[in-house]
Amino acid sequence: MFRKYLITGAAGFIGSNFVHYLYRHHKDIEVTVLDKMGYSASPLNIKDFQQYPGFTFVQGDICDPVAVQTAMQGAQVVVNFAAETAVDRSIDNANSFLKTDIAGVHTLLQEARRQKQLQRFIQISTDEVYGHVLEGSFHETSELKPRNPYAASKLGGDRLAYSFFVTYGLPVIVTRASNNYGPRAYLEKVIPLFITNLIDGQQVPVYGEGKQIRDWLFVEDHCSAVDLLVDHGVNGEVYNIGGEQELTNMELTGRILRMMGKDKSAIKFVQDRPGHDFRYSLDCSKMRKLGWKQRYTVDEGLEQTIAWYRDNEHWWRPIKENMDNRYLAGFWGDKK
């Protein structure tokens, strides 16, 4: 069955992996990517897509109604990965997060209402909208208590999308995923930052004492879940997508060091992030009822990720040379 997709933010990390996933697993598709090519986007991702039949790139902002109308024309499925995502940046300055993650989502939803052929609109949210949890796991019906500006802005887009389902009958699904990792992740994210620092012989900055706990989801598993929801999700529903593999930040750091032949002397403990969430944990039983399950263990995913960054220095080296240097040594400064 022929299907036309609009994937926003696909010059970035998860979106680019999703486009590759679509073309590997589906025939008779056309994909349009809408991306403003901001700091976390890579032109090499768009260049990679040129090999695929029926691919179109529209450079533009999801806050721009004209760009959105152009890109969404004829789309049957819209998946919105476009977002400002760095928690540290949101604490430093939240303005762009409010614009992209809320106003941008509204622009997409407004245009989606005008597209009569639209069959599915998937809003990619985050587990951070729940806040943190010390025991147990979040279910889709858990209380929503975001604790930083990034999470609050994502919640705004999350609930706005749901409101368009209730008010206008738009075929919306919302997903909330745990921490993604894998190829093509922007270097501000902890795993690619640590890998590339270690390749360059630099230390890796660990916030506080490294006791925070995160659930890690390999990006390929995230892509397979979103793809499944396009055909089998229920409109108006929220779905948790997690790796269900929790590690403290120190445990994660230790695994990366071991895989890359380094020892603990490569660790630099730095000032902790303000209001740092302690633990995220998702219950994914709702997704499992649809037949989805994770394929990758953390070790398998990390090995693939490390290999990709080692083999693709041409992709990340220009990014690293131009990125915010605060990330290289610890965003909030040396430990006090």
C-alpha positions in Angstrom: 0.0 0.0 0.0 1.4 3.4 -1.0 1.9 5.8 1.8 3.2 9.3 2.0 5.0 10.5 5.2 6.0 13.8 6.6 8.7 13.4 9.2 9.7 16.6 10.9 13.1 17.1 12.6 14.6 14.2 10.6 18.0 15.9 10.1 18.4 15.3 13.8 19.0 12.1 15.8 15.8 10.0 16.2 14.1 11.4 13.1 17.0 10.5 10.8 17.1 7.0 12.2 13.3 6.7 11.7 13.6 7.7 8.0 16.3 5.0 7.4 14.1 2.5 9.3 11.1 3.3 7.1 13.0 2.8 3.8 14.5 -0.5 5.1 11.1 -1.9 6.1 8.6 -0.5 3.6 8.1 -0.3 -0.1 5.9 2.1 -2.0 6.5 5.0 0.3 7.4 8.7 -0.2 9.0 10.6 2.6 9.2 14.4 3.0 11.4 15.8 5.7 10.8 19.2 7.2 13.8 20.5 9.2 15.0 24.1 9.9 18.6 22.8 10.1 19.3 24.2 13.5 22.4 23.5 15.6 21.6 19.8 16.3 20.8 18.9 12.6 23.4 17.4 10.3 23.4 18.1 6.5 25.0 14.7 6.2 21.8 13.1 7.4 19.9 14.8 4.6 22.6 13.8 2.1 22.2 10.2 3.1 18.4 10.3 2.3 19.0 11.4 -1.3 19.6 7.7 -2.2 16.0 6.8 -1.4 13.2 7.0 -4.1 10.4 9.5 -3.4 12.4 11.5 -0.9 11.9 15.2 -0.6 13.5 17.7 1.7 11.9 21.0 2.8 14.1 23.3 4.8 11.9 25.2 7.2 10.7 25.7 10.7 7.6 24.0 12.1 6.6 27.4 13.5 6.3 28.7 9.9 2.8 28.0 8.5 3.9 28.3 4.9 6.8 25.8 5.3 4.4 23.4 7.1 1.7 23.7 4.5 4.3 23.0 1.7 5.8 20.0 3.5 2.5 18.4 4.7 0.7 18.5 1.3 -0.7 15.1 0.6 0.8 13.4 3.7 -1.1 10.5 5.1 1.2 10.1 8.1 2.9 12.9 10.1 5.5 12.1 12.8 6.7 15.1 14.7 10.3 14.6 16.0 11.1 18.3 15.7 11.9 19.7 19.1 14.4 21.6 21.2 15.7 18.8 23.5 18.7 19.7 25.6 17.7 20.0 29.3 20.8 22.1 30.1 20.0 24.6 27.3 16.4 24.9 28.5 17.5 25.8 32.0 19.9 28.3 30.6 17.3 29.9 28.2 13.8 28.4 27.7 12.5 30.8 25.0 13.3 28.6 22.0 11.8 25.5 23.7 8.5 27.2 24.3 8.4 28.4 20.7 9.3 25.1 19.0 7.9 22.5 21.4 4.5 24.3 21.9 3.9 26.9 19.2 5.5 24.7 16.5 3.3 21.8 17.5 0.3 24.0 17.2 1.3 25.1 13.7 1.6 21.4 12.6 -1.8 20.5 14.2 -3.6 23.4 12.5 -2.3 22.4 9.1 -3.1 18.7 9.8 -6.7 19.6 10.3 -6.8 20.9 6.7 -5.2 17.7 5.3 -8.3 15.6 4.6 -6.3 12.5 3.6 -4.4 12.5 6.9 -4.6 9.1 8.6 -2.2 9.5 11.6 -0.5 12.3 13.5 2.1 11.0 16.0 3.5 13.5 18.5 6.8 12.4 19.9 6.9 13.4 23.6 9.2 12.2 26.4 9.2 10.4 29.7 10.4 13.6 31.3 6.8 14.9 31.3 6.1 12.6 34.3 8.9 14.2 36.4 11.0 11.7 38.3 10.0 8.6 40.3 11.9 7.0 43.2 10.1 3.7 43.1 8.0 1.8 40.6 7.4 2.9 37.0 5.3 5.4 35.2 2.1 4.3 33.4 0.5 6.3 30.7 -2.1 7.5 33.3 0.5 8.6 35.9 0.4 12.2 37.1 2.3 14.6 34.9 4.8 16.8 36.9 7.7 18.0 34.6 10.6 19.5 36.6 12.6 21.4 34.0 11.7 23.9 31.2 12.4 21.3 28.5 10.0 18.8 30.0 7.4 21.4 30.6 7.5 22.6 27.0 7.3 19.0 25.7 4.2 18.5 28.0 2.6 21.6 26.4 3.0 20.0 22.9 1.9 16.6 24.2 -1.4 17.8 25.7 -2.0 20.3 22.8 -1.9 17.3 20.4 -4.3 15.4 22.6 -6.6 18.4 22.7 -6.9 18.3 18.9 -8.0 14.7 19.0 -10.7 15.5 21.6 -11.8 18.8 20.1 -11.4 18.2 16.3 -11.2 14.5 16.0 -7.7 14.6 14.6 -6.1 11.1 14.5 -3.5 11.9 17.1 -1.3 9.4 19.0 1.2 10.6 21.6 4.4 8.6 22.5 6.6 9.1 25.6 10.0 7.5 25.2 12.9 7.1 27.6 16.5 8.1 27.0 17.4 7.2 23.4 20.9 6.4 22.2 22.5 5.2 19.0 24.1 6.5 15.8 23.7 10.1 14.7 22.9 11.5 18.2 24.0 15.1 18.7 27.2 15.3 20.8 25.6 17.2 23.7 23.9 13.9 24.6 25.8 12.0 27.3 26.6 8.8 25.3 28.0 10.4 22.1 29.8 13.0 24.2 31.5 10.4 26.3 32.4 8.2 23.3 33.9 11.1 21.3 35.7 12.5 24.3 37.3 9.2 24.9 38.3 8.8 21.2 40.0 12.2 21.6 41.7 11.2 24.9 39.7 13.6 27.0 37.9 13.0 30.3 34.2 12.4 30.5 32.1 14.9 32.8 29.8 13.1 35.2 27.2 15.2 37.0 27.3 15.2 40.8 28.1 11.7 42.1 26.6 9.9 39.0 23.9 8.3 41.0 21.0 9.4 38.8 19.1 6.5 37.2 18.0 6.4 33.5 16.2 3.9 31.4 18.1 3.4 28.1 16.3 2.8 24.8 18.3 1.9 21.6 17.1 4.2 18.8 16.3 1.3 16.5 13.8 -0.1 19.1 12.2 3.3 19.3 11.8 3.4 15.5 10.2 0.0 15.4 7.7 1.1 18.1 6.6 4.3 16.3 6.3 2.3 13.0 4.0 -0.2 14.7 1.8 2.6 16.1 1.3 4.0 12.6 -0.9 1.0 11.8 -1.9 -0.5 15.1 -2.1 2.4 17.6 -5.4 3.8 18.8 -6.2 7.4 18.2 -6.2 9.6 21.3 -4.0 7.2 23.2 -0.6 7.7 24.9 2.1 5.0 24.6 5.2 4.6 26.8 8.2 3.4 24.8 11.1 2.4 27.1 14.2 0.3 27.0 13.2 -1.1 30.5 17.0 -1.3 31.2 17.9 1.1 34.0 21.4 2.1 34.9 22.9 4.7 37.2 25.0 7.3 35.3 28.1 5.8 36.9 27.1 2.3 35.7 26.6 3.6 32.2 29.9 5.4 32.3 31.6 2.3 33.5 30.3 0.2 30.6 31.4 2.8 28.1 34.9 3.0 29.7 35.2 -0.8 29.7 34.1 -1.2 26.0 36.6 1.5 25.0 39.5 0.2 27.0 39.6 3.1 29.5 39.7 3.2 33.3 38.1 5.4 35.9 40.9 8.0 35.6 39.0 9.2 32.6 36.1 10.4 34.8 35.8 14.0 35.8 33.0 14.7 38.4 31.4 18.1 37.7 28.8 20.4 39.3 25.3 18.8 39.2 22.5 20.1 37.0 20.0 22.3 38.9 16.9 20.3 39.8 18.4 17.2 38.3 15.7 14.4 38.1 16.8 11.4 40.0 15.1 8.5 38.2 13.0 7.8 35.2 11.2 4.5 34.7 8.5 3.5 32.2 6.0 0.7 32.2 5.7 -0.5 28.6 3.0 -3.2 29.0 0.7 -1.2 26.7 3.1 -1.4 23.8 3.8 -5.1 24.5 0.1 -5.8 24.1 0.4 -4.5 20.6 3.2 -7.0 19.9 6.2 -4.7 20.4 9.3 -5.6 22.4 12.9 -4.3 22.6 15.5 -6.2 20.5 18.6 -4.7 21.9 20.3 -5.0 25.3 22.2 -2.0 26.6 25.5 -3.7 25.9 24.5 -4.6 22.3 23.3 -1.1 21.7 26.4 0.5 23.2 28.7 -1.7 21.1 26.9 -0.7 17.9 26.9 3.0 19.0 30.6 3.1 19.8 31.4 1.3 16.5 29.4 3.9 14.6 31.1 6.9 16.1 34.5 5.3 15.6 33.7 4.6 11.9 32.0 8.0 11.2 34.4 10.6 12.5 33.7 12.7 9.4 30.1 13.0 10.7 30.8 14.2 14.2 34.2 15.9 14.0 32.8 19.2 12.5 30.0 19.2 15.1 32.4 18.8 17.9 34.6 21.6 16.7 31.7 24.0 16.8 29.7 22.9 19.8 29.2 24.6 23.1 32.4 24.0 24.9 30.6 23.8 28.3 29.4 20.3 27.4 33.0 19.0 26.9 34.0 19.8 30.5 30.7 19.9 32.4 27.9 22.4 31.6 27.6 23.9 35.0 31.3 24.1 35.8 33.6 22.2 38.1 32.3 20.5 41.2 32.1 22.7 44.2 
